[in-house]
Amino acid sequence: MSKISWRQVSALALAAFFVVGSLSNIFAPGSIYEEYLRWGYPYWFHFVTGSLELTTAVLLARARTRLWGSALGCTVMLAALATVTFHGEYGHGVAPLVVATLSIVVGWITSSKRLLGSA
C-alpha cells in the first residue's frame, strides 16, 4: 500500500476543484455564460477561464509543476475575486478568496518542501 501524504492530498484536492471549475466553465450552462456577458467579458471568455483552470489542475497534479499550478490557480482566483468585487457581487467572492488562499498554502508547502529537500 502506498503512503500518500497530506501535502499530496491537499494539492490533489485543489486540482480536483479546478477540474470541476474548468468543466463548468468550458461547458458553461446558460447562467454562467450570462454572468460572463453581464461582467463585460466577450462571449468566448468562459473558454479562456476553463482552459486556465484545466491547466492549473494538470500542473497541480504533478509534484514537479505544482508550484506553477498554485501560482496560476491563485492568479485565476484573484482575477475572479476582482471581477465579482468590481461588480458588487460580494457573496460570489467567498469561493475565489478561499481557493486563492488554498493555492497560496499549497504553493508555500511545495516551495518549503523544495527548500528543505535541497538543503
C-alpha positions as CSV (number, residue, x, y, z in Angstrom):
1,M,0.0,0.0,0.0
2,S,1.4,3.4,-1.0
3,K,1.7,6.1,1.5
4,I,0.1,9.4,0.4
5,S,1.0,12.5,2.4
6,W,-1.5,15.2,3.4
7,R,0.6,17.5,1.2
8,Q,-0.3,15.4,-1.8
9,V,-3.9,15.1,-0.8
10,S,-4.3,18.9,-0.4
11,A,-2.7,19.5,-3.8
12,L,-4.8,16.8,-5.5
13,A,-8.0,18.1,-3.8
14,L,-7.2,21.5,-5.1
15,A,-6.6,20.1,-8.6
16,A,-9.9,18.3,-8.4
17,F,-11.6,21.6,-7.6
18,F,-10.0,23.2,-10.7
19,V,-11.1,20.3,-12.9
20,V,-14.7,20.7,-11.8
21,G,-14.4,24.5,-12.3
22,S,-12.9,24.1,-15.7
23,L,-15.6,21.8,-16.9
24,S,-18.3,24.1,-15.6
25,N,-16.7,27.0,-17.5
26,I,-15.8,25.2,-20.7
27,F,-19.3,23.6,-21.0
28,A,-20.9,26.7,-19.5
29,P,-24.6,26.4,-18.8
30,G,-26.6,29.5,-19.7
31,S,-26.3,31.0,-16.2
32,I,-22.5,31.0,-16.3
33,Y,-22.4,32.2,-19.9
34,E,-24.8,35.1,-19.0
35,E,-22.7,36.1,-16.0
36,Y,-19.6,36.5,-18.2
37,L,-21.6,38.7,-20.6
38,R,-23.0,40.7,-17.7
39,W,-19.5,41.3,-16.4
40,G,-18.5,42.6,-19.8
41,Y,-16.3,39.8,-21.0
42,P,-16.5,38.6,-24.6
43,Y,-18.9,35.7,-25.4
44,W,-15.9,33.2,-25.7
45,F,-14.1,34.2,-22.5
46,H,-15.5,31.3,-20.5
47,F,-13.4,29.0,-22.6
48,V,-10.3,31.0,-21.6
49,T,-11.2,30.7,-17.9
50,G,-11.9,27.0,-18.3
51,S,-8.7,26.4,-20.1
52,L,-6.7,28.2,-17.5
53,E,-8.4,26.2,-14.7
54,L,-7.7,22.9,-16.5
55,T,-4.1,23.9,-17.0
56,T,-3.9,24.7,-13.3
57,A,-5.3,21.2,-12.4
58,V,-2.8,19.5,-14.6
59,L,0.1,21.5,-13.1
60,L,-1.1,20.9,-9.5
61,A,-1.4,17.1,-10.1
62,R,2.4,16.7,-10.7
63,A,4.9,17.4,-8.0
64,R,7.4,18.9,-10.4
65,T,5.0,21.6,-11.7
66,R,2.9,22.1,-8.5
67,L,4.4,25.5,-7.7
68,W,3.5,26.8,-11.2
69,G,0.0,25.3,-10.8
70,S,-0.5,27.0,-7.4
71,A,0.7,30.3,-8.9
72,L,-1.6,30.1,-11.9
73,G,-4.6,28.9,-9.7
74,C,-4.1,31.8,-7.3
75,T,-3.9,34.3,-10.3
76,V,-7.1,32.9,-11.8
77,M,-8.9,33.1,-8.5
78,L,-7.7,36.6,-7.7
79,A,-9.0,37.7,-11.1
80,A,-12.3,36.1,-10.4
81,L,-12.4,37.9,-7.0
82,A,-11.6,41.2,-8.6
83,T,-14.4,40.7,-11.2
84,V,-17.1,40.0,-8.7
85,T,-15.9,42.6,-6.3
86,F,-15.8,45.2,-9.0
87,H,-19.4,44.4,-9.9
88,G,-20.5,44.4,-6.2
89,E,-21.3,40.7,-6.1
90,Y,-19.5,40.2,-2.8
91,G,-21.2,36.9,-2.0
92,H,-19.6,35.4,-5.1
93,G,-16.2,36.4,-3.8
94,V,-16.0,33.9,-0.9
95,A,-15.1,30.8,-3.1
96,P,-12.4,32.6,-5.1
97,L,-10.9,34.0,-1.9
98,V,-10.8,30.6,-0.2
99,V,-9.4,28.9,-3.3
100,A,-6.8,31.6,-3.8
101,T,-5.7,31.2,-0.2
102,L,-5.5,27.4,-0.6
103,S,-3.5,27.9,-3.7
104,I,-1.1,30.0,-1.7
105,V,-0.9,27.4,1.0
106,V,-0.2,24.6,-1.5
107,G,2.5,26.8,-3.2
108,W,4.1,27.6,0.2
109,I,4.1,23.9,1.2
110,T,5.6,23.0,-2.2
111,S,8.3,25.6,-2.0
112,S,9.1,24.8,1.6
113,K,9.5,21.1,0.7
114,R,11.8,22.0,-2.2
115,L,13.9,24.3,0.0
116,L,14.2,21.6,2.8
117,G,15.0,18.9,0.2
118,S,17.8,20.9,-1.4
119,A,19.4,21.8,2.0
